[in-house]
Structure formats: C-alpha cells, structure tokens
C-alpha cells in the first residue's frame, strides 16, 4: 500500500495507542489482584498468576502491535480495534482505510 507520510504516521500512532490501551487494561487486572490480596480476599499465588498472565498478554501484544507496519494489510484490523476502543473516530477510520492500497 502506498501511504503519505502523514497517513503512515497517523496509522502508526493509532496502532501505538491501541497497544497502550491493551497494556493498560491488562495491568488493571494485575492492580485489581494486588488490591484483593491486600484486602485478604485472595492468596499471593493468585496475584502471581495474574502477573504471569499479564506478562504473556504483554508479549502477545508486543508481537502483534509492535510488528504491524502501517502499510500492512494487518493494520486495518488494528484500526478496527482503534475505532472500537475510541482511539480514532469512524470518519478517521474511513479516511485511513479507504486509501489506495
């Protein structure tokens, strides 16, 4: 796909924002586990399990998002996520996905 530098930059920004949002959601689960542990409602091993799950999710996120070039067909899937997560508007989504590919 041929992209202008501005479009490529915006797609990369959207991919990065989705990656950050997914990491934040995952870390929130770790944070909740720590909170529950401090309240005494779960064991420390459950916190450890939450951390391990986060680590695995973070690795998958990195593989998926950090390795998706703006010009790759896979970028459209990430832009779908970006729109659903409110990272980009529907109008921007249409603008970025209807470029000559």
NUDOVO-937274 format. One record per residue (C-alpha): residue number from 1; residue in three letters; x, y, z. Coordinates in pm, 1 decimal, m for minus. Layout:
BEGIN
<atom n="NUM" res="ALA" c1="X" c2="Y" c3="Z"/>
...
# end
This chain:
BEGIN
<atom n="1" res="UNK" c1="0.0" c2="0.0" c3="0.0"/>
<atom n="2" res="UNK" c1="123.7" c2="348.7" c3="m78.4"/>
<atom n="3" res="UNK" c1="67.9" c2="593.9" c3="206.7"/>
<atom n="4" res="UNK" c1="156.7" c2="956.4" c3="250.8"/>
<atom n="5" res="UNK" c1="394.4" c2="1021.5" c3="538.8"/>
<atom n="6" res="UNK" c1="110.3" c2="1187.3" c3="730.7"/>
<atom n="7" res="UNK" c1="m121.5" c2="888.5" c3="688.1"/>
<atom n="8" res="UNK" c1="154.3" c2="644.2" c3="778.0"/>
<atom n="9" res="UNK" c1="236.9" c2="846.4" c3="1090.1"/>
<atom n="10" res="UNK" c1="m130.3" c2="859.5" c3="1195.4"/>
<atom n="11" res="UNK" c1="m177.3" c2="485.3" c3="1144.8"/>
<atom n="12" res="UNK" c1="137.6" c2="416.4" c3="1349.2"/>
<atom n="13" res="UNK" c1="4.6" c2="649.1" c3="1622.8"/>
<atom n="14" res="UNK" c1="m328.0" c2="463.2" c3="1626.6"/>
<atom n="15" res="UNK" c1="m151.4" c2="126.0" c3="1646.5"/>
<atom n="16" res="UNK" c1="63.8" c2="254.1" c3="1934.2"/>
<atom n="17" res="UNK" c1="m244.5" c2="389.7" c3="2114.0"/>
<atom n="18" res="UNK" c1="m424.6" c2="54.1" c3="2082.5"/>
<atom n="19" res="UNK" c1="m114.3" c2="m122.1" c3="2214.7"/>
<atom n="20" res="UNK" c1="m100.2" c2="114.4" c3="2513.3"/>
<atom n="21" res="UNK" c1="m472.0" c2="73.2" c3="2582.2"/>
<atom n="22" res="UNK" c1="m447.8" c2="m306.6" c3="2575.9"/>
<atom n="23" res="UNK" c1="m146.1" c2="m296.4" c3="2810.5"/>
<atom n="24" res="UNK" c1="m331.9" c2="m64.0" c3="3047.4"/>
<atom n="25" res="UNK" c1="m632.3" c2="m298.6" c3="3054.5"/>
<atom n="26" res="UNK" c1="m404.6" c2="m590.2" c3="3133.9"/>
<atom n="27" res="UNK" c1="m220.3" c2="m402.2" c3="3407.0"/>
<atom n="28" res="UNK" c1="m553.7" c2="m303.2" c3="3560.8"/>
<atom n="29" res="UNK" c1="m619.8" c2="m673.6" c3="3614.4"/>
<atom n="30" res="UNK" c1="m287.7" c2="m705.5" c3="3797.5"/>
<atom n="31" res="UNK" c1="m371.0" c2="m397.2" c3="4000.6"/>
<atom n="32" res="UNK" c1="m708.3" c2="m546.6" c3="4096.3"/>
<atom n="33" res="UNK" c1="m542.0" c2="m872.6" c3="4202.5"/>
<atom n="34" res="UNK" c1="m297.3" c2="m681.8" c3="4422.0"/>
<atom n="35" res="UNK" c1="m584.6" c2="m487.0" c3="4575.1"/>
<atom n="36" res="UNK" c1="m773.2" c2="m807.5" c3="4652.2"/>
<atom n="37" res="UNK" c1="m459.7" c2="m962.2" c3="4803.3"/>
<atom n="38" res="UNK" c1="m408.3" c2="m659.4" c3="5028.3"/>
<atom n="39" res="UNK" c1="m771.9" c2="m688.3" c3="5138.6"/>
<atom n="40" res="UNK" c1="m708.6" c2="m1055.0" c3="5219.5"/>
<atom n="41" res="UNK" c1="m961.3" c2="m1191.1" c3="4973.0"/>
<atom n="42" res="UNK" c1="m710.6" c2="m1378.9" c3="4755.0"/>
<atom n="43" res="UNK" c1="m378.3" c2="m1554.0" c3="4810.4"/>
<atom n="44" res="UNK" c1="m45.8" c2="m1417.3" c3="4694.6"/>
<atom n="45" res="UNK" c1="m23.8" c2="m1703.7" c3="4445.3"/>
<atom n="46" res="UNK" c1="m328.7" c2="m1566.0" c3="4267.9"/>
<atom n="47" res="UNK" c1="m152.4" c2="m1231.9" c3="4235.0"/>
<atom n="48" res="UNK" c1="147.1" c2="m1412.3" c3="4091.6"/>
<atom n="49" res="UNK" c1="m82.4" c2="m1587.9" c3="3842.0"/>
<atom n="50" res="UNK" c1="m230.8" c2="m1251.3" c3="3740.0"/>
<atom n="51" res="UNK" c1="119.8" c2="m1114.1" c3="3684.3"/>
<atom n="52" res="UNK" c1="216.6" c2="m1415.8" c3="3475.0"/>
<atom n="53" res="UNK" c1="m99.4" c2="m1379.6" c3="3265.5"/>
<atom n="54" res="UNK" c1="m20.4" c2="m1011.1" c3="3214.9"/>
<atom n="55" res="UNK" c1="333.6" c2="m1096.7" c3="3106.0"/>
<atom n="56" res="UNK" c1="200.6" c2="m1340.5" c3="2847.7"/>
<atom n="57" res="UNK" c1="m58.0" c2="m1090.8" c3="2721.6"/>
<atom n="58" res="UNK" c1="206.7" c2="m816.4" c3="2703.8"/>
<atom n="59" res="UNK" c1="432.2" c2="m1042.6" c3="2497.9"/>
<atom n="60" res="UNK" c1="146.4" c2="m1119.2" c3="2257.0"/>
<atom n="61" res="UNK" c1="56.4" c2="m750.4" c3="2234.8"/>
<atom n="62" res="UNK" c1="416.5" c2="m663.2" c3="2150.9"/>
<atom n="63" res="UNK" c1="436.3" c2="m929.1" c3="1882.2"/>
<atom n="64" res="UNK" c1="107.0" c2="m816.8" c3="1732.1"/>
<atom n="65" res="UNK" c1="114.4" c2="m438.6" c3="1760.1"/>
<atom n="66" res="UNK" c1="484.0" c2="m351.5" c3="1753.4"/>
<atom n="67" res="UNK" c1="536.3" c2="m562.6" c3="1443.2"/>
<atom n="68" res="UNK" c1="243.3" c2="m429.8" c3="1239.5"/>
<atom n="69" res="UNK" c1="367.4" c2="m183.5" c3="977.4"/>
<atom n="70" res="UNK" c1="126.0" c2="94.1" c3="885.1"/>
<atom n="71" res="UNK" c1="124.2" c2="m24.9" c3="524.1"/>
<atom n="72" res="UNK" c1="49.1" c2="m390.9" c3="605.5"/>
<atom n="73" res="UNK" c1="m298.3" c2="m533.8" c3="548.6"/>
<atom n="74" res="UNK" c1="m299.5" c2="m633.6" c3="918.9"/>
<atom n="75" res="UNK" c1="m300.3" c2="m263.4" c3="1008.9"/>
<atom n="76" res="UNK" c1="m666.5" c2="m248.3" c3="905.8"/>
<atom n="77" res="UNK" c1="m753.7" c2="m496.6" c3="1180.9"/>
<atom n="78" res="UNK" c1="m575.1" c2="m280.1" c3="1434.5"/>
<atom n="79" res="UNK" c1="m757.6" c2="25.4" c3="1300.1"/>
<atom n="80" res="UNK" c1="m1082.8" c2="m167.3" c3="1353.6"/>
<atom n="81" res="UNK" c1="m978.0" c2="m208.0" c3="1717.7"/>
<atom n="82" res="UNK" c1="m877.0" c2="156.6" c3="1737.4"/>
<atom n="83" res="UNK" c1="m1222.3" c2="266.0" c3="1626.8"/>
<atom n="84" res="UNK" c1="m1398.7" c2="26.5" c3="1865.8"/>
<atom n="85" res="UNK" c1="m1180.3" c2="147.8" c3="2153.8"/>
<atom n="86" res="UNK" c1="m1244.8" c2="514.0" c3="2070.6"/>
<atom n="87" res="UNK" c1="m884.2" c2="580.8" c3="1972.0"/>
<atom n="88" res="UNK" c1="m994.6" c2="707.6" c3="1631.9"/>
<atom n="89" res="UNK" c1="m1330.3" c2="826.2" c3="1504.7"/>
<atom n="90" res="UNK" c1="m1534.3" c2="646.2" c3="1240.9"/>
<atom n="91" res="UNK" c1="m1457.2" c2="929.5" c3="999.1"/>
<atom n="92" res="UNK" c1="m1083.8" c2="895.9" c3="1057.9"/>
<atom n="93" res="UNK" c1="m1113.5" c2="518.3" c3="1025.5"/>
<atom n="94" res="UNK" c1="m1280.0" c2="557.9" c3="686.7"/>
<atom n="95" res="UNK" c1="m1019.8" c2="808.7" c3="578.5"/>
<atom n="96" res="UNK" c1="m731.0" c2="583.2" c3="679.2"/>
<atom n="97" res="UNK" c1="m876.9" c2="259.4" c3="540.6"/>
<atom n="98" res="UNK" c1="m1005.1" c2="382.8" c3="205.9"/>
<atom n="99" res="UNK" c1="m665.0" c2="490.7" c3="79.3"/>
<atom n="100" res="UNK" c1="m536.0" c2="340.1" c3="m240.1"/>
<atom n="101" res="UNK" c1="m387.6" c2="3.6" c3="m142.5"/>
# end
